[in-house]
């Protein structure tokens, strides 16, 4: 029988495999682990890699936390409870953000998670998205095609639905631009007429298992590309946009902080350096302007006729 203990153990094993794969891909950097406990219940393993050949800073975090549901979150989740009925929660998952050294290699993020409450409610959530500093349309198409193949193995409706969800979620509203080229995003996946809990879980496992291969392809195609200070400056501006999204709009960051999660683990997603320029405008027809023009929702990356190769 599928239960939280089995799910938790599988997520721990996923963290191990991803860290091993990323160390091989990087060739230099090694993960440092911090074990931590949450006073209200549970804890986790934060693993950080820094100053590698490929990864300048990255984290692969596992957590399994539990405790009383904050009243504010019950309200957000629209869970009705009797005044004398205490509600507890259990949440476990793996969360990853990698900031590469080269501005020609994209930032990547993944999260897979499971959440349940003592009143019987449960769901899965997660997703993967890519944030290139410079968008290579072919690599963007490759990324989405790989995600579509993972989704199609489980449900042909998953990719179009979760791709649209990602476009809408990874959107910096105050900038009117997407964080990157999106990917897939899903939340509150429950059992329904077409999917059992075990089928939802099988999909989440395959998403997690796809991560290293997805990023390996992006890294291998970009790690040897040359760049100069102009590209580094642009990278730091785009990292600034990443910070803005994570601190202003990201629900996972808010959940972690509101449930007294470990601050250092929650904020490991932030880059080592980022810049903000007042009223920055990219030069017309520059690679930076071309990237900005592609930071839009609803681009069909799988079916897109490719026109630009950086």
DRENDO-1510 file (C-alpha; in Angstrom, 1 decimal, always signed):
<recs>
REC; n; res; u; v; w
REC; 1; UNK; +0.0; +0.0; +0.0 .
REC; 2; UNK; +1.3; +3.4; -1.0 .
REC; 3; UNK; +1.8; +5.6; +2.1 .
REC; 4; UNK; +3.8; +8.6; +3.2 .
REC; 5; UNK; +6.7; +6.5; +4.5 .
REC; 6; UNK; +7.2; +4.9; +1.0 .
REC; 7; UNK; +6.9; +8.2; -0.7 .
REC; 8; UNK; +9.4; +9.8; +1.7 .
REC; 9; UNK; +12.0; +7.0; +1.2 .
REC; 10; UNK; +11.7; +7.3; -2.6 .
REC; 11; UNK; +12.3; +11.1; -2.4 .
REC; 12; UNK; +15.4; +10.5; -0.3 .
REC; 13; UNK; +16.7; +8.1; -2.8 .
REC; 14; UNK; +15.9; +10.6; -5.6 .
REC; 15; UNK; +18.0; +13.2; -3.9 .
REC; 16; UNK; +20.9; +10.8; -3.7 .
REC; 17; UNK; +20.8; +9.9; -7.4 .
REC; 18; UNK; +20.4; +13.5; -8.5 .
REC; 19; UNK; +23.4; +14.6; -6.4 .
REC; 20; UNK; +25.5; +11.8; -7.8 .
REC; 21; UNK; +24.5; +12.6; -11.4 .
REC; 22; UNK; +25.2; +16.3; -11.0 .
REC; 23; UNK; +28.7; +15.7; -9.5 .
REC; 24; UNK; +29.6; +13.6; -12.5 .
REC; 25; UNK; +28.2; +16.2; -14.8 .
REC; 26; UNK; +30.1; +19.0; -13.1 .
REC; 27; UNK; +33.4; +17.1; -12.8 .
REC; 28; UNK; +34.7; +19.3; -9.9 .
REC; 29; UNK; +32.0; +20.5; -7.5 .
REC; 30; UNK; +31.0; +18.3; -4.6 .
REC; 31; UNK; +27.8; +18.5; -2.5 .
REC; 32; UNK; +28.1; +19.6; +1.2 .
REC; 33; UNK; +25.2; +18.3; +3.4 .
REC; 34; UNK; +23.5; +19.9; +6.3 .
REC; 35; UNK; +21.1; +17.9; +8.4 .
REC; 36; UNK; +18.4; +19.9; +10.1 .
REC; 37; UNK; +15.4; +19.5; +12.3 .
REC; 38; UNK; +12.3; +21.5; +12.5 .
REC; 39; UNK; +11.2; +22.3; +16.1 .
REC; 40; UNK; +7.5; +21.7; +15.2 .
REC; 41; UNK; +8.3; +18.3; +13.6 .
REC; 42; UNK; +10.4; +16.8; +10.9 .
REC; 43; UNK; +13.5; +18.0; +9.2 .
REC; 44; UNK; +15.6; +17.5; +6.1 .
REC; 45; UNK; +18.8; +17.2; +4.2 .
REC; 46; UNK; +20.1; +20.4; +2.5 .
REC; 47; UNK; +22.9; +19.7; +0.0 .
REC; 48; UNK; +24.8; +22.6; -1.6 .
REC; 49; UNK; +27.3; +22.6; -4.4 .
REC; 50; UNK; +29.5; +25.6; -5.2 .
REC; 51; UNK; +32.3; +26.8; -7.4 .
REC; 52; UNK; +32.2; +23.8; -9.7 .
REC; 53; UNK; +33.2; +23.6; -13.4 .
REC; 54; UNK; +29.5; +24.0; -14.4 .
REC; 55; UNK; +27.5; +24.9; -11.3 .
REC; 56; UNK; +28.5; +28.1; -9.6 .
REC; 57; UNK; +25.9; +27.5; -6.9 .
REC; 58; UNK; +23.2; +24.9; -6.6 .
REC; 59; UNK; +21.1; +23.1; -4.1 .
REC; 60; UNK; +19.3; +19.7; -4.0 .
REC; 61; UNK; +17.1; +19.7; -0.9 .
REC; 62; UNK; +15.1; +16.9; +0.7 .
REC; 63; UNK; +12.6; +17.6; +3.4 .
REC; 64; UNK; +9.9; +15.9; +5.4 .
REC; 65; UNK; +8.1; +18.1; +7.8 .
REC; 66; UNK; +4.9; +17.9; +9.8 .
REC; 67; UNK; +2.9; +19.7; +12.5 .
REC; 68; UNK; -0.2; +21.7; +13.0 .
REC; 69; UNK; -1.6; +23.5; +10.0 .
REC; 70; UNK; -1.4; +27.3; +10.3 .
REC; 71; UNK; -4.8; +28.9; +10.3 .
REC; 72; UNK; -3.7; +31.2; +7.4 .
REC; 73; UNK; -2.8; +28.2; +5.2 .
REC; 74; UNK; -6.1; +26.5; +6.0 .
REC; 75; UNK; -7.8; +29.6; +4.8 .
REC; 76; UNK; -5.7; +29.7; +1.6 .
REC; 77; UNK; -6.4; +26.1; +0.9 .
REC; 78; UNK; -10.1; +26.6; +1.7 .
REC; 79; UNK; -10.3; +23.8; +4.2 .
REC; 80; UNK; -13.3; +24.0; +6.5 .
REC; 81; UNK; -12.7; +22.6; +10.0 .
REC; 82; UNK; -14.7; +22.5; +13.2 .
REC; 83; UNK; -13.4; +24.7; +15.9 .
REC; 84; UNK; -12.5; +21.8; +18.1 .
REC; 85; UNK; -10.9; +19.8; +15.3 .
REC; 86; UNK; -7.1; +20.1; +15.1 .
REC; 87; UNK; -5.6; +19.6; +11.6 .
REC; 88; UNK; -2.1; +18.5; +11.1 .
REC; 89; UNK; -0.1; +18.2; +7.9 .
REC; 90; UNK; +2.8; +16.1; +6.5 .
REC; 91; UNK; +4.8; +17.4; +3.5 .
REC; 92; UNK; +7.8; +15.8; +1.8 .
REC; 93; UNK; +9.7; +16.4; -1.4 .
REC; 94; UNK; +12.8; +17.3; -3.3 .
REC; 95; UNK; +13.6; +20.8; -4.5 .
REC; 96; UNK; +16.4; +21.9; -6.8 .
REC; 97; UNK; +17.8; +25.1; -8.2 .
REC; 98; UNK; +21.1; +25.3; -10.1 .
REC; 99; UNK; +22.8; +28.5; -11.1 .
REC; 100; UNK; +25.5; +27.8; -13.7 .
REC; 101; UNK; +28.8; +29.6; -13.9 .
REC; 102; UNK; +28.4; +30.3; -17.7 .
REC; 103; UNK; +25.8; +32.8; -18.8 .
REC; 104; UNK; +25.4; +30.6; -21.9 .
REC; 105; UNK; +24.1; +27.7; -19.7 .
REC; 106; UNK; +20.5; +28.0; -18.3 .
REC; 107; UNK; +19.3; +28.0; -14.7 .
REC; 108; UNK; +17.2; +25.0; -14.0 .
REC; 109; UNK; +14.6; +24.4; -11.2 .
REC; 110; UNK; +12.7; +21.3; -10.2 .
REC; 111; UNK; +10.3; +20.4; -7.4 .
REC; 112; UNK; +8.4; +17.2; -6.7 .
REC; 113; UNK; +6.4; +17.0; -3.5 .
REC; 114; UNK; +3.6; +15.2; -1.6 .
REC; 115; UNK; +1.3; +16.8; +0.9 .
REC; 116; UNK; -1.4; +15.3; +3.2 .
REC; 117; UNK; -3.5; +16.4; +6.1 .
REC; 118; UNK; -5.0; +14.5; +9.0 .
REC; 119; UNK; -8.5; +15.0; +7.7 .
REC; 120; UNK; -7.7; +12.7; +4.8 .
REC; 121; UNK; -6.9; +15.2; +2.0 .
REC; 122; UNK; -3.7; +14.6; +0.0 .
REC; 123; UNK; -2.1; +15.6; -3.3 .
REC; 124; UNK; +1.1; +15.6; -5.3 .
REC; 125; UNK; +2.7; +18.7; -6.9 .
REC; 126; UNK; +5.8; +19.7; -8.7 .
REC; 127; UNK; +7.3; +20.7; -12.0 .
REC; 128; UNK; +10.5; +21.5; -13.9 .
REC; 129; UNK; +11.3; +24.8; -15.6 .
REC; 130; UNK; +14.3; +26.3; -17.4 .
REC; 131; UNK; +15.6; +29.9; -17.3 .
REC; 132; UNK; +18.1; +30.6; -20.0 .
REC; 133; UNK; +20.0; +33.8; -19.8 .
REC; 134; UNK; +20.2; +33.6; -23.6 .
REC; 135; UNK; +17.4; +31.7; -25.2 .
REC; 136; UNK; +18.5; +29.1; -27.8 .
REC; 137; UNK; +15.3; +28.2; -29.6 .
REC; 138; UNK; +16.6; +24.7; -30.5 .
REC; 139; UNK; +17.5; +23.9; -26.9 .
REC; 140; UNK; +14.2; +25.3; -25.7 .
REC; 141; UNK; +12.4; +23.0; -28.1 .
REC; 142; UNK; +14.5; +20.1; -27.0 .
REC; 143; UNK; +13.7; +20.7; -23.3 .
REC; 144; UNK; +9.9; +20.9; -24.0 .
REC; 145; UNK; +10.0; +17.8; -26.2 .
REC; 146; UNK; +11.7; +15.8; -23.5 .
REC; 147; UNK; +9.2; +16.9; -20.9 .
REC; 148; UNK; +6.3; +16.1; -23.3 .
REC; 149; UNK; +7.7; +12.6; -23.7 .
REC; 150; UNK; +7.7; +12.1; -19.9 .
REC; 151; UNK; +4.1; +13.4; -19.7 .
REC; 152; UNK; +2.8; +11.4; -22.6 .
REC; 153; UNK; +3.8; +8.1; -21.0 .
REC; 154; UNK; +1.1; +8.8; -18.4 .
REC; 155; UNK; -1.5; +11.0; -19.9 .
REC; 156; UNK; -1.6; +12.8; -23.3 .
REC; 157; UNK; -3.4; +15.7; -21.6 .
REC; 158; UNK; -0.6; +16.3; -19.0 .
REC; 159; UNK; +1.9; +18.2; -21.2 .
REC; 160; UNK; -0.5; +20.8; -22.7 .
REC; 161; UNK; -2.2; +21.3; -19.4 .
REC; 162; UNK; +0.9; +21.5; -17.2 .
REC; 163; UNK; +2.8; +23.6; -19.8 .
REC; 164; UNK; +0.1; +26.2; -19.7 .
REC; 165; UNK; +0.1; +26.0; -15.9 .
REC; 166; UNK; +3.9; +26.7; -15.9 .
REC; 167; UNK; +3.5; +29.6; -18.3 .
REC; 168; UNK; +1.0; +31.2; -15.9 .
REC; 169; UNK; +2.9; +30.3; -12.7 .
REC; 170; UNK; +6.4; +31.2; -13.7 .
REC; 171; UNK; +5.3; +34.7; -14.7 .
REC; 172; UNK; +6.8; +37.9; -13.2 .
REC; 173; UNK; +3.7; +40.0; -13.1 .
REC; 174; UNK; +5.3; +43.3; -12.2 .
REC; 175; UNK; +7.6; +42.9; -15.2 .
REC; 176; UNK; +5.1; +41.4; -17.6 .
REC; 177; UNK; +7.5; +38.7; -18.6 .
REC; 178; UNK; +8.0; +35.0; -18.0 .
REC; 179; UNK; +10.8; +33.9; -15.8 .
REC; 180; UNK; +12.3; +31.8; -18.6 .
REC; 181; UNK; +10.9; +29.4; -21.2 .
REC; 182; UNK; +8.7; +27.6; -18.7 .
REC; 183; UNK; +8.3; +23.8; -18.6 .
REC; 184; UNK; +5.6; +22.0; -16.7 .
REC; 185; UNK; +4.0; +22.8; -13.4 .
REC; 186; UNK; +1.3; +20.9; -11.5 .
REC; 187; UNK; -0.3; +21.1; -8.1 .
REC; 188; UNK; -3.0; +19.3; -6.0 .
REC; 189; UNK; -3.0; +16.2; -8.2 .
REC; 190; UNK; -5.5; +13.9; -6.5 .
REC; 191; UNK; -7.2; +10.7; -7.5 .
REC; 192; UNK; -10.0; +11.2; -9.9 .
REC; 193; UNK; -12.0; +9.2; -12.4 .
REC; 194; UNK; -9.0; +8.7; -14.7 .
REC; 195; UNK; -6.1; +8.5; -12.2 .
REC; 196; UNK; -5.4; +6.5; -9.1 .
REC; 197; UNK; -3.1; +7.7; -6.3 .
REC; 198; UNK; -0.5; +5.1; -7.6 .
REC; 199; UNK; -0.7; +6.5; -11.1 .
REC; 200; UNK; -0.2; +10.0; -10.0 .
REC; 201; UNK; +2.8; +8.9; -7.9 .
REC; 202; UNK; +4.3; +7.0; -10.9 .
REC; 203; UNK; +4.1; +10.2; -12.9 .
REC; 204; UNK; +5.8; +12.3; -10.2 .
REC; 205; UNK; +8.6; +9.7; -9.9 .
REC; 206; UNK; +9.2; +9.8; -13.7 .
REC; 207; UNK; +9.4; +13.6; -13.6 .
REC; 208; UNK; +12.0; +13.5; -10.9 .
REC; 209; UNK; +14.0; +10.7; -12.6 .
REC; 210; UNK; +14.1; +12.8; -15.8 .
REC; 211; UNK; +15.9; +15.7; -14.2 .
REC; 212; UNK; +19.6; +14.8; -14.7 .
REC; 213; UNK; +19.2; +13.8; -18.3 .
REC; 214; UNK; +17.3; +17.0; -19.1 .
REC; 215; UNK; +20.0; +19.2; -17.6 .
REC; 216; UNK; +22.9; +17.1; -19.0 .
REC; 217; UNK; +21.7; +17.9; -22.5 .
REC; 218; UNK; +21.5; +21.6; -21.8 .
REC; 219; UNK; +24.9; +21.7; -20.2 .
REC; 220; UNK; +26.7; +19.6; -22.9 .
REC; 221; UNK; +25.4; +21.9; -25.6 .
REC; 222; UNK; +26.5; +25.1; -23.9 .
REC; 223; UNK; +29.4; +24.5; -21.6 .
REC; 224; UNK; +32.1; +25.2; -24.3 .
REC; 225; UNK; +30.5; +28.4; -25.6 .
REC; 226; UNK; +32.7; +31.5; -25.2 .
REC; 227; UNK; +31.5; +34.6; -23.4 .
REC; 228; UNK; +32.8; +37.9; -22.2 .
REC; 229; UNK; +32.0; +40.5; -19.6 .
REC; 230; UNK; +28.9; +41.7; -21.4 .
REC; 231; UNK; +27.3; +38.3; -21.2 .
REC; 232; UNK; +28.2; +38.1; -17.5 .
REC; 233; UNK; +26.6; +41.4; -16.8 .
REC; 234; UNK; +23.4; +40.2; -18.5 .
REC; 235; UNK; +23.5; +37.0; -16.6 .
REC; 236; UNK; +23.5; +39.0; -13.3 .
REC; 237; UNK; +20.6; +41.1; -14.5 .
REC; 238; UNK; +18.6; +38.0; -15.3 .
REC; 239; UNK; +19.5; +36.5; -12.0 .
REC; 240; UNK; +18.0; +39.6; -10.5 .
REC; 241; UNK; +14.7; +38.8; -12.2 .
REC; 242; UNK; +15.0; +35.2; -10.8 .
REC; 243; UNK; +15.3; +36.7; -7.3 .
REC; 244; UNK; +12.3; +38.9; -7.8 .
REC; 245; UNK; +10.1; +36.0; -8.7 .
REC; 246; UNK; +11.2; +33.8; -5.9 .
REC; 247; UNK; +10.8; +36.4; -3.2 .
REC; 248; UNK; +7.6; +38.0; -4.5 .
REC; 249; UNK; +5.6; +35.3; -6.3 .
REC; 250; UNK; +6.8; +31.8; -5.5 .
REC; 251; UNK; +4.3; +29.9; -3.4 .
REC; 252; UNK; +6.8; +27.4; -2.2 .
REC; 253; UNK; +9.0; +30.1; -0.6 .
REC; 254; UNK; +5.9; +31.6; +1.1 .
REC; 255; UNK; +4.8; +28.2; +2.4 .
REC; 256; UNK; +8.3; +27.4; +3.8 .
REC; 257; UNK; +8.6; +30.7; +5.6 .
REC; 258; UNK; +5.0; +30.6; +6.9 .
REC; 259; UNK; +5.5; +27.1; +8.4 .
REC; 260; UNK; +8.7; +28.0; +10.1 .
REC; 261; UNK; +10.9; +26.1; +7.6 .
REC; 262; UNK; +14.7; +26.3; +7.6 .
REC; 263; UNK; +15.4; +29.7; +6.2 .
REC; 264; UNK; +18.8; +28.8; +4.7 .
REC; 265; UNK; +17.3; +25.9; +2.8 .
REC; 266; UNK; +14.3; +27.9; +1.6 .
REC; 267; UNK; +16.6; +30.7; +0.3 .
REC; 268; UNK; +19.2; +28.4; -1.3 .
REC; 269; UNK; +17.5; +29.1; -4.6 .
REC; 270; UNK; +19.0; +32.6; -4.7 .
REC; 271; UNK; +22.0; +33.1; -6.9 .
REC; 272; UNK; +25.5; +33.9; -5.6 .
REC; 273; UNK; +25.5; +37.3; -7.3 .
REC; 274; UNK; +22.7; +39.3; -9.0 .
REC; 275; UNK; +22.4; +42.9; -10.3 .
REC; 276; UNK; +19.6; +45.4; -10.8 .
REC; 277; UNK; +20.0; +48.3; -13.3 .
REC; 278; UNK; +17.7; +51.3; -13.3 .
REC; 279; UNK; +15.5; +51.4; -16.4 .
REC; 280; UNK; +17.7; +49.0; -18.3 .
REC; 281; UNK; +16.9; +48.7; -22.0 .
REC; 282; UNK; +18.5; +46.1; -24.3 .
REC; 283; UNK; +20.1; +47.4; -27.5 .
REC; 284; UNK; +17.9; +46.8; -30.6 .
REC; 285; UNK; +18.6; +43.5; -32.4 .
REC; 286; UNK; +21.0; +42.4; -29.7 .
REC; 287; UNK; +21.0; +38.8; -28.3 .
REC; 288; UNK; +19.7; +40.3; -25.1 .
REC; 289; UNK; +16.7; +41.9; -26.9 .
REC; 290; UNK; +16.1; +38.6; -28.8 .
REC; 291; UNK; +15.8; +36.8; -25.4 .
REC; 292; UNK; +13.5; +39.4; -24.0 .
REC; 293; UNK; +11.2; +39.1; -27.0 .
REC; 294; UNK; +10.8; +35.4; -26.2 .
REC; 295; UNK; +9.9; +35.8; -22.5 .
REC; 296; UNK; +6.2; +35.3; -23.3 .
REC; 297; UNK; +3.5; +32.9; -22.4 .
REC; 298; UNK; +1.9; +30.4; -24.8 .
REC; 299; UNK; +4.9; +29.8; -27.1 .
REC; 300; UNK; +4.6; +26.4; -28.7 .
REC; 301; UNK; +8.2; +25.3; -28.2 .
REC; 302; UNK; +7.5; +21.7; -29.4 .
REC; 303; UNK; +5.8; +22.8; -32.7 .
REC; 304; UNK; +7.7; +26.1; -33.1 .
REC; 305; UNK; +9.5; +26.7; -36.4 .
REC; 306; UNK; +13.0; +27.4; -35.3 .
REC; 307; UNK; +14.5; +30.6; -36.6 .
REC; 308; UNK; +17.3; +31.6; -34.3 .
REC; 309; UNK; +20.4; +29.7; -33.3 .
REC; 310; UNK; +22.7; +31.5; -30.9 .
</recs>
